Amino acid sequence: MNIYTPEQISQYKGRELFENPPHIFAIADSAHREMKQQGRDTCIVISGESGSGKTEASKIIMKYIAAVTNVGGRQEVER
């Protein structure tokens, strides 16, 4: 089940961090753009206490990156 629509994802794609309310998509998009601009790998450090949502945050970031880099193959992203 996908809780975010393509419209919600596109709201953050290519925007600056301050242009939208704080959201994990904004962090993911910023990391993705930086990676593309610099031409090298990047990482996002997710930390917190047990039960704070680190695993879910990781999943959301991976889904966002997959969605913005694989626009034509949406079915493959969902699989």
Secondary structure, 3 states (H helix, E strand, C coil): CCCCCHHHHHCCCCCCHHHCCCCHHHHHHHHHHHHHHHCCCCCCCCCCCCCCCHHHHHHHHHHHHHHHHCCCCHHHHHC
